[in-house]
Amino acid sequence: MKKEGEIRIPSGCAIAAAISREGRRFTGELITEAMKPMHDRSNGLGGGFAAYGIYPEHRDEYAFHMFFDSRATRKDCEAFLREHFEIVGSGAVPTRKMPEITDEPIIWRYFAVPLPSVLRSLQIDEKEFVVRTVMKINSEMKGAYVFSSGKNMGTFKAVGYPEDIGVYYKLDEYEGYAWTAHGRYPTNTPGWWGGAHPFTLLDCSVVHNGEISSYDANRRFIEMYGYRCTLQTDTEVITYIMDYLTRVQKLTLREAAAVVAAPFWKKIGQSGGDAAEEMKYLRTVFPSLLVTGPFSIVMGFTGGIMALNDRLKLRSMTVGEKDDMVYIASEEASVRTMEPDAENVFAPAGGEPVIVKVKEGAF
């Protein structure tokens, strides 16, 4: 009989999220507990969390979370950063020693602001400069990897089960207004620290359950615009697609969702009116960014989250709410773990985004 980890489970992986519409900050203990009922959807080869609102004292600085394979690599990368950024603070990311988490790299964080002189010389805005910096480090600096680069948010990931990773990173000591989580069951790529979810760029983070068949087409298109897919995993390319559509092309979240989970042409023809014209336009302009295959994702961003299924709804997702809180997970058991009295529990339709935003000014 084959043991766990020796068979391929294509419907594996677990995702979860929680957000306060009022912008109330709560600890990461809630989202860590939410992953326990979905333990068997992972195989211990990766897990992680993204948290928003956790660095209010550094809200104006980019928080770089990084893995290094040696002190020498860290020093070289830090020297590079100091040439281009003012580093306001830095240090090791706090962790707890746990027997379940092994082979730890050096885990470091920097709070930094791009130097105005550098931005003027390149004549680009600071977000584009941070993106280029992340791409350069991750593709050219061997032994260094930026796995989080947003403002007032951070990603925490490792090889292991997510409920152990939450304890390892002391997430019970952080407070944020929105959290996402992932338990990984790798199908086509090896389990390693950098390959765990979430994948992030600036404040955009993505956790993903599924396996997309359009990876090569999506990758070839997105790499024409300066993105470098160094990890050969579909979640990385989804993250870059969402950054490109929302930050570069300035599409709304609903428009971006209509690109990656575009309705079938038959459905567009049946809808008629302005909505049909908009769908035709998006499908025509961005055909290479249609994500095909089974997937469910939760995307975090400053001030909110978006949940999205593929257009055929080939992966499970459940949404519930209670008071100002919204809960999302692969299984209702996880939603009920976060809030036993969750109300308005439903499964989103295929290709229909669920977008939850914190009220303006709350955070």
C-alpha positions as CSV (number, residue, x, y, z in Angstrom):
1,M,0.0,0.0,0.0
2,K,1.3,3.4,-0.9
3,K,1.9,5.9,1.9
4,E,1.0,9.5,2.1
5,G,3.5,11.5,0.0
6,E,4.0,8.6,-2.4
7,I,0.8,9.2,-4.5
8,R,-0.3,12.2,-6.4
9,I,-3.5,13.9,-5.2
10,P,-4.4,16.4,-7.9
11,S,-7.2,18.0,-5.7
12,G,-4.8,18.5,-2.8
13,C,-3.7,21.8,-1.3
14,A,-5.7,23.8,1.2
15,I,-6.4,27.5,1.2
16,A,-8.0,29.7,3.9
17,A,-8.5,33.4,4.6
18,A,-10.1,35.8,7.1
19,I,-10.7,39.5,7.0
20,S,-12.3,42.2,9.1
21,R,-14.3,44.7,7.1
22,E,-13.9,47.1,10.0
23,G,-10.1,46.8,9.8
24,R,-9.9,45.2,13.3
25,R,-6.6,43.5,13.8
26,F,-6.5,40.0,15.1
27,T,-3.7,37.5,15.7
28,G,-2.6,34.8,13.3
29,E,-3.7,32.1,15.8
30,L,-7.2,32.1,14.1
31,I,-5.9,31.3,10.6
32,T,-3.4,28.8,12.0
33,E,-6.2,26.9,13.7
34,A,-8.2,27.1,10.5
35,M,-5.6,24.9,8.7
36,K,-5.9,21.9,11.1
37,P,-9.1,20.4,9.7
38,M,-7.5,20.4,6.3
39,H,-4.3,18.7,7.4
40,D,-4.7,15.8,4.9
41,R,-4.9,18.2,2.0
42,S,-1.2,18.9,2.5
43,N,1.8,16.5,2.6
44,G,4.2,18.5,4.7
45,L,6.2,19.9,1.7
46,G,5.1,23.5,2.1
47,G,2.8,25.9,3.8
48,G,2.6,29.6,4.6
49,F,0.6,32.7,5.5
50,A,0.2,36.3,4.3
51,A,-0.8,39.0,6.8
52,Y,-1.9,42.5,6.3
53,G,-1.6,45.4,8.8
54,I,1.1,43.7,10.8
55,Y,3.7,46.5,10.6
56,P,1.9,49.8,11.4
57,E,5.1,51.3,12.8
58,H,6.7,50.7,9.3
59,R,3.6,51.4,7.2
60,D,5.6,53.7,4.8
61,E,8.5,51.3,4.2
62,Y,8.7,48.2,2.1
63,A,9.1,45.1,4.2
64,F,11.4,42.7,2.5
65,H,11.3,39.1,3.9
66,M,14.2,37.1,2.5
67,F,15.8,33.7,2.6
68,F,19.6,33.4,2.5
69,D,21.7,30.2,2.2
70,S,24.7,31.7,4.0
71,R,25.9,34.8,5.9
72,A,28.1,35.7,3.0
73,T,25.1,35.8,0.7
74,R,23.2,37.9,3.2
75,K,26.0,40.4,3.4
76,D,26.4,40.6,-0.4
77,C,22.7,41.2,-0.9
78,E,22.5,43.7,1.9
79,A,25.3,45.7,0.3
80,F,23.3,45.7,-3.0
81,L,20.2,46.9,-1.1
82,R,22.1,49.7,0.6
83,E,23.1,51.0,-2.8
84,H,19.5,51.5,-3.8
85,F,17.5,51.8,-0.6
86,E,17.5,53.5,2.7
87,I,17.3,50.7,5.2
88,V,15.3,51.9,8.2
89,G,15.5,48.6,10.1
90,S,16.6,45.0,9.7
91,G,17.0,41.8,11.6
92,A,16.2,38.1,11.8
93,V,12.5,37.2,11.4
94,P,11.5,35.8,14.9
95,T,10.9,32.0,15.0
96,R,10.5,29.2,17.5
97,K,12.6,26.1,17.3
98,M,10.4,23.2,16.4
99,P,11.4,19.6,15.5
100,E,8.8,19.6,12.7
101,I,10.6,22.4,10.9
102,T,14.1,21.5,9.6
103,D,16.7,22.8,7.2
104,E,16.0,26.4,7.9
105,P,17.7,29.0,5.8
106,I,18.7,32.4,7.2
107,I,15.4,34.3,7.4
108,W,15.8,38.0,7.5
109,R,13.7,41.1,7.0
110,Y,14.5,44.7,5.9
111,F,12.3,47.8,6.2
112,A,13.5,50.0,3.3
113,V,12.6,53.0,1.1
114,P,14.0,53.4,-2.4
115,L,16.5,56.2,-2.6
116,P,15.0,59.3,-4.4
117,S,18.2,59.8,-6.4
118,V,17.9,56.2,-7.8
119,L,14.3,56.7,-8.8
120,R,15.1,60.0,-10.5
121,S,18.0,58.5,-12.4
122,L,15.8,55.6,-13.7
123,Q,12.7,57.8,-14.1
124,I,10.4,55.1,-12.7
125,D,8.0,55.1,-9.8
126,E,9.0,53.3,-6.6
127,K,6.7,50.3,-7.1
128,E,8.2,49.5,-10.5
129,F,11.6,49.9,-8.9
130,V,10.8,47.5,-6.1
131,V,9.5,44.9,-8.7
132,R,12.7,45.2,-10.7
133,T,14.8,44.8,-7.5
134,V,12.9,41.6,-6.5
135,M,13.3,40.2,-10.0
136,K,17.0,40.9,-10.1
137,I,17.7,39.4,-6.7
138,N,15.6,36.3,-7.3
139,S,17.0,35.5,-10.7
140,E,20.6,36.7,-10.4
141,M,21.7,36.4,-6.8
142,K,22.4,32.8,-6.1
143,G,21.3,31.8,-2.6
144,A,19.1,34.8,-2.0
145,Y,15.4,34.9,-2.4
146,V,12.9,37.7,-1.7
147,F,9.6,36.1,-0.7
148,S,7.7,39.2,0.5
149,S,8.0,42.9,-0.6
150,G,4.9,44.8,0.3
151,K,4.1,47.7,2.7
152,N,2.6,46.9,6.1
153,M,2.2,43.3,5.2
154,G,4.4,40.2,5.3
155,T,4.5,36.6,4.1
156,F,5.7,33.7,6.3
157,K,6.4,30.3,4.6
158,A,8.4,27.1,5.0
159,V,8.6,23.4,4.3
160,G,6.2,21.7,6.7
161,Y,2.5,21.6,7.6
162,P,0.9,25.0,7.9
163,E,-0.3,24.5,11.4
164,D,3.3,23.9,12.5
165,I,4.6,26.8,10.4
166,G,2.2,29.2,12.1
167,V,3.7,28.3,15.4
168,Y,7.2,28.3,14.1
169,Y,6.8,32.0,12.9
170,K,5.1,33.0,16.2
171,L,2.0,34.3,14.2
172,D,0.1,34.4,17.5
173,E,2.3,37.5,18.3
174,Y,1.3,39.4,15.1
175,E,-1.9,41.3,14.5
176,G,-3.4,42.0,11.1
177,Y,-6.8,42.9,9.6
178,A,-6.5,40.2,6.9
179,W,-4.8,36.8,6.7
180,T,-4.5,34.1,4.1
181,A,-3.1,30.6,4.4
182,H,-2.0,27.7,2.4
183,G,-1.1,24.0,2.9
184,R,0.8,22.6,-0.1
185,Y,0.6,19.3,-1.9
186,P,3.2,19.7,-4.7
187,T,2.4,18.0,-7.9
188,N,5.0,19.1,-10.5
189,T,7.7,21.0,-8.5
190,P,9.8,20.0,-5.5
191,G,8.9,21.1,-2.0
192,W,11.4,23.8,-0.8
193,W,11.1,26.9,1.3
194,G,10.9,29.4,-1.6
195,G,8.3,27.2,-3.4
196,A,5.8,27.3,-0.6
197,H,2.8,29.6,-0.9
198,P,1.9,32.4,-0.7
199,F,3.7,33.9,-3.7
200,T,3.9,37.7,-3.4
201,L,5.0,40.8,-5.3
202,L,4.6,44.2,-3.6
203,D,1.4,43.9,-1.6
204,C,-0.2,41.2,-3.9
205,S,-0.2,37.7,-2.4
206,V,-1.7,34.6,-3.9
207,V,-2.5,31.2,-2.4
208,H,-3.6,28.6,-4.9
209,N,-5.2,25.1,-5.0
210,G,-5.0,23.6,-8.4
211,E,-2.9,22.9,-11.5
212,I,-3.1,25.2,-14.5
213,S,-2.5,23.8,-18.0
214,S,-1.8,27.3,-19.5
215,Y,1.4,27.8,-17.5
216,D,3.8,28.0,-20.5
217,A,1.6,30.4,-22.5
218,N,1.0,32.6,-19.4
219,R,4.7,32.6,-18.6
220,R,5.9,33.5,-22.1
221,F,3.5,36.4,-22.2
222,I,4.3,37.8,-18.8
223,E,8.0,37.5,-19.2
224,M,7.8,39.9,-22.2
225,Y,7.0,42.6,-19.6
226,G,10.0,42.2,-17.3
227,Y,8.7,39.5,-15.0
228,R,11.0,36.5,-14.4
229,C,9.5,33.2,-13.5
230,T,12.3,31.5,-11.8
231,L,10.4,28.8,-9.8
232,Q,8.6,27.0,-12.6
233,T,5.4,26.9,-10.6
234,D,1.9,28.1,-11.7
235,T,1.2,30.1,-8.6
236,E,4.2,32.4,-9.3
237,V,2.9,33.2,-12.7
238,I,-0.6,33.9,-11.4
239,T,0.8,36.4,-8.9
240,Y,2.7,38.2,-11.7
241,I,-0.4,38.2,-13.9
242,M,-2.5,39.8,-11.2
243,D,0.2,42.5,-10.6
244,Y,0.5,43.2,-14.3
245,L,-3.3,43.5,-14.8
246,T,-4.1,45.6,-11.7
247,R,-0.9,47.7,-11.3
248,V,0.4,48.1,-14.8
249,Q,-2.8,47.9,-16.9
250,K,-4.8,49.4,-14.0
251,L,-7.7,47.0,-14.4
252,T,-10.2,46.7,-11.6
253,L,-10.2,43.4,-9.6
254,R,-13.4,42.3,-11.4
255,E,-11.9,43.1,-14.8
256,A,-8.7,41.2,-13.8
257,A,-10.8,38.2,-12.7
258,A,-12.6,38.3,-16.1
259,V,-9.3,38.0,-17.8
260,V,-7.8,35.0,-15.8
261,A,-11.2,33.2,-15.5
262,A,-12.8,34.5,-18.7
263,P,-16.3,33.3,-19.5
264,F,-16.8,31.1,-22.5
265,W,-17.6,32.9,-25.8
266,K,-21.1,31.3,-25.8
267,K,-21.8,32.8,-22.4
268,I,-20.6,36.2,-23.5
269,G,-22.9,36.0,-26.6
270,Q,-25.9,35.2,-24.4
271,S,-25.3,38.1,-22.0
272,G,-25.6,41.0,-24.4
273,G,-25.3,44.7,-23.6
274,D,-22.3,46.6,-22.3
275,A,-21.2,43.7,-20.1
276,A,-20.8,41.5,-23.2
277,E,-18.8,44.2,-25.0
278,E,-16.5,44.5,-22.0
279,M,-16.0,40.8,-21.8
280,K,-15.2,40.6,-25.6
281,Y,-12.7,43.4,-25.2
282,L,-10.9,41.7,-22.3
283,R,-10.8,38.3,-24.0
284,T,-9.5,39.9,-27.2
285,V,-6.8,42.1,-25.6
286,F,-5.5,39.6,-23.1
287,P,-6.0,36.1,-24.6
288,S,-2.6,34.8,-23.3
289,L,-3.5,35.6,-19.7
290,L,-6.5,33.3,-19.6
291,V,-5.7,30.7,-16.9
292,T,-7.0,27.3,-17.9
293,G,-7.3,24.2,-15.8
294,P,-8.7,23.7,-12.3
295,F,-7.9,26.3,-9.7
296,S,-9.1,28.2,-6.7
297,I,-7.2,31.2,-5.4
298,V,-7.3,33.8,-2.7
299,M,-5.5,37.0,-3.6
300,G,-4.6,39.4,-0.8
301,F,-3.9,43.1,-1.3
302,T,-3.7,46.2,0.8
303,G,-7.2,46.7,2.1
304,G,-8.8,43.5,1.0
305,I,-8.9,40.0,-0.5
306,M,-10.4,38.4,-3.6
307,A,-11.4,34.8,-3.9
308,L,-11.8,33.2,-7.4
309,N,-12.5,29.8,-8.8
310,D,-11.9,28.7,-12.4
311,R,-14.8,29.1,-14.7
312,L,-15.8,25.4,-14.5
313,K,-15.5,25.4,-10.7
314,L,-13.2,22.4,-10.6
315,R,-11.9,23.2,-7.1
316,S,-13.8,23.6,-3.9
317,M,-14.2,26.9,-2.0
318,T,-16.6,28.0,0.8
319,V,-17.4,31.5,2.0
320,G,-19.0,32.5,5.3
321,E,-19.4,35.6,7.4
322,K,-20.3,36.8,10.9
323,D,-20.7,40.4,11.9
324,D,-17.8,42.3,10.2
325,M,-15.8,39.2,9.5
326,V,-15.6,37.2,6.2
327,Y,-14.1,33.7,6.1
328,I,-12.9,31.7,3.1
329,A,-11.6,28.2,2.9
330,S,-11.3,25.1,0.7
331,E,-13.7,23.3,3.1
332,E,-16.6,24.4,5.3
333,A,-15.0,22.7,8.2
334,S,-12.2,25.3,8.2
335,V,-14.8,28.1,8.0
336,R,-16.6,26.6,11.0
337,T,-13.3,26.3,12.9
338,M,-12.7,30.0,12.5
339,E,-16.4,30.9,13.3
340,P,-18.7,28.1,14.5
341,D,-21.7,30.4,14.0
342,A,-20.8,31.5,10.5
343,E,-23.8,32.8,8.5
344,N,-24.6,33.2,4.8
345,V,-22.3,30.2,4.0
346,F,-22.1,29.6,0.3
347,A,-19.9,28.2,-2.5
348,P,-19.0,30.9,-5.1
349,A,-19.9,30.2,-8.7
350,G,-17.2,29.4,-11.2
351,G,-15.4,32.5,-12.5
352,E,-17.3,34.8,-10.1
353,P,-14.9,36.7,-7.8
354,V,-15.7,37.3,-4.2
355,I,-14.1,40.7,-3.3
356,V,-14.0,41.9,0.3
357,K,-12.6,45.3,1.2
358,V,-11.9,47.0,4.5
359,K,-13.9,50.2,4.9
360,E,-12.0,53.2,3.8
361,G,-9.7,54.7,6.4
362,A,-10.0,51.7,8.7
363,F,-6.4,50.7,8.6
